[in-house]
Amino acid sequence: MTVEAALNYGKQLLEAAGIVECELDAWYLMEYVYKIDKSWYYLHSSEEMEYERFQEYELLLKKRGERVPLQYITGNQEFMGLNFKVNSHVLIPRQDTETLVEEAMKVLEPGMEVLDLCTGSGCVIISLLKYKDIIGTASDISKQALLIAKENAKNNQVKVNLIRSDLFQNITGRYDMITANPPYIPTEVIESLMPEVKNFEPVEALDGKEDGMYFFREIVQKSKGCLKSNGYLCLEIGHDQGGRAAFVMEENGYRNVKVVKDLAGNDRVVCGNLPAVK
């Protein structure tokens, strides 16, 4: 079978399995297995594909057809122009979360100390450390997630202090900024999510309990004891949580609260700061 025929086979297999982006996913898996790029493909698509390579490709196609996320198959996801290792212990970094990083970067200054809660793969704090001259600490309740974050920090050549903690339980000191992408999906909504999400991504990183805002409220209420004077809080939220999130922050003494939309026009981030102590 030629390389081109194998790719077409992959598209057809994924299309039959109901994969929306069947053409793109078939290519990414081909790229991953064969270690090629588009330029190579256009020059060599008529060549025969080694049988062992095709067997490996077919195995990965079947995994994707079973709705295993592409990123868990390849073990990688790009975020903020950086490469992050991912597995089933961490959420797959999404473009929506880049909005959180971009908003945080607008107020960060050299030397500031940042705490990232619910860090998962570490994509938020590692991106901030890569692009801003700051001091970073990150925490997660999952030991396995922290191992992934540690590896991602090393691969992206940044230094971050990692702490295993249930939110603020093991956190000491005060920070100039706290960021987090906490679980924010209401429990009853989990079952309606795509199979790739509900069946494979860690439910503890998705489930925000009854109304999806349990962890948000916990962070807002307890963050005041871990922020410096005029400290910032920047949190990712669900697409329909902007109004409620802003109210909770203002109710807890935060000022200059704003809700920021992602590229799709959905509420995605809420930010605010504590009053400066005079």
N, C-alpha and C positions, 0 to 999 in steps of 0.2 A: 504494500500500500504506500502511495506517495504521501509526502508531508501534506500536500493540499487535500488529498482525499481523507486523510486522518482528521484534519481540521474540520472538513465538512461533516464527517461522521460525528465529531464531537458536537457540532452545532445541532445536528438532527437529534442526537441522543438527549441533549439538554432541553431542546424545544419540546420533545415528547414528554419530558418530565415536568414541564410547566415552568421552567426557569425563564423569567421575563427577559433577562439580558443574556440569552443563550449564546449569541454570537461573540459577545465580549468575553464571557466567562470561558468559553471554549478556547479562545485565543490566549487568555491569561494562563490557563492550565497548560496549553501547548508551550507557551513561553517559559513556564516554570519547569516543565519536564525536560524540554529540549535545549534550554539555555540559549534561546535565540532572540533576535529582535525582528522588527518588521523588515528592515533592510535585507537581512539574511534570508528571511522567508521569501521575499519577492525574487531573489536570485536563485533559490534552491527548492522552491515549492514542488517542482516536478521530480525531485529525487526520492528514492525509496527511504522510508522510515524504518530504522532498525526494529525488529520484532520485539525486542526487550523493551525498547522505549515506548512502542505502541502499547504494550501490555501495561506499562506503568501509567501511561496517559489514560487508557481505558479505565483503569482502577480508580483514578482520581475523578474522572468524569462520572462514574457511578456514585462516588461519594457525594459529588455536587448534586447529582440527580436525586439523592436522598435528602437533599436540602441542607447538607452540611455547608456552613458559610465558606465562601471562597477563601477568605482570609485565614480561617482555621486550617484549611487544606494547605495553603502555601506558607502559613506561619508568619505572614507579614502584612502590614498596612501602612500606607503613607499618611502622614498628618503634618501639617504646617511645613511641608517640604522635607520632612525627616522620615526615616524609616523606623518602624516600631515592630518588635516581635510581639505576636499575640497567640494565645491559645484559649481553651475553653474556661480558664480561670479568670479571664478579664474580658470586659466589653471591647468590642472592636471600635477603635477610634473613628468618629464620624466627622464629616465636614461641618456639620452643625456646631460641634464643640469648638471649632476654630474661632467661632464668634466669641466664646468665653476668653480664649487666649488673646485675641485682638483687643478686646475691651480692657483686659488687665494690663496689657502692654501700654495702653494710652496714659496710664497714671504711674507706672513704675519708674523709679529713678535709681541710679546706681547705688548699690549698697543696701537697698531695701531687703527686708526679710519677708519671705512668702511661705505660707503654709497651705499645702494642697491636701484637702481631705478626700477620702474615697478615691484615691489616686489611680487604682487599677493598673493599667499598663504604664502609668507615669507620663502619658502623652502631654498633659497640661503643664505640669511643673518642669518637665524636661524641655519642652518648647520655650517656656519662659526663661529658663536658665541658658538656653542656647542663644537666644536673641537679645537678652537683657543681662546686664552685669548685676545680678542679684544673688542673694543667699537663699537656698531652697530647702525646705523640709516637706516631706510627704508622708501620709499615713493611709493605712487601709486595715480593715479587720481581717482580711485574708492573707495568710502567710504565703500562699502560692502566688497571689497577685504581687506581693512585695518582691518575690524572687524575679518575676518578669520585669518589674519596674527597675530593679537593680541592674539587670542585664541590659535593659534599654538605655539606662543612664550611662553605663560603660560604653555601649556601642556608639552612643552619640557624644561621648567625651565630655560629659558634665558630671559635677559632683552634687549629690543630693543626700540629705540625711533622711533615712527611711525609718519609720516607727510603726510597729503594729499596734493599732488602737481602734477601739470602737468609738468613732467620732473623736470627742475631746478627752476620752478616758485617761490616756497616757500622755497627753500633751502638756508641756510646761512652757513657761515663758510667754512673751507677747510678740506679735508680728505686725508688720506694716500692712499686710494684705493676707486675707484668707480666700482661697478659691476652692470650688468643689463642683463636681458633676455628680450629685447624689442620686440615688434611686428616686424616680418621680412618676412612675407609671402606676395608676390606681390598680389594686389587686385584681379587680374584676375585668380589667382591660387586658391583662396579660394573655389570657387565652385567645384573644382575637388578633394577636400579633402574628406576623409572618412566621412560618415554621422555623426559618433560619434563626429567628430571635428567640421565640418562646421555647424551642426544643434544644437549643445549643448554647445560647449565651447564659451566663450565670444569673439565675433568677434573683439572688440576693442583691445584685447590682442594678436590677430593674424595678423591683417591687417597692413602691413608695407607700404601701399600705392603703387604707380605705379610700382616701381622696387623693393619694399621690403626693401629699405635701408633708407627711410625717417627718421625714428627715430634714426637709427644708426648714420647718419650724424649729426643730431641735438645734440645727446649726445656727440659725438667726438668733435664737434666745441665748445660746451658750457662747457664741463667738465673741460677745462683748467682753468676756473675761480673758480673752486671748489676743485682743487687738490693742495696739498702741493708740494714743491720742490721735484722732483724725484718721484712724485705720480704715482700710477699705474692705468691703465684703463683696465678692463677685461670684454668683452662683448660676449654674445652668438650670433651666426650668422647662416644663412641658409647654407645648404649643398654645395651650389655652389657660395657662396659670399666671400670666403677667399681672393682671389686676389684683388677684389675691396675694401674690408674692410681694408686690409693692406695698400693699396694705400691711402685711405682717412686718416688713422691714421698718416702715414708718412707725408702726405701733411699738416697735422695740427700740426706738430712738435714733434710727438711721436717718441721715439727711441726704439731700441731693439724689434721691432714689430715682433711678431710670430703668425702664424696660427696653431692651435692645432686641430687634428682630434679626433673624438669620436671613440668608440669601433668598429663601423661599417666602419671606414675608411673615413668618410665624414668630411669636414670642419665643425667645430662646435664652436670654440672659437678663438677670436683674442685678444691679450694682448700687451701692450706696456707701456712705462713710459715716463714722461716728463723729460727733462734734469734737473740735479741738479743745483740750483742757488749757485754760488760760492761767 
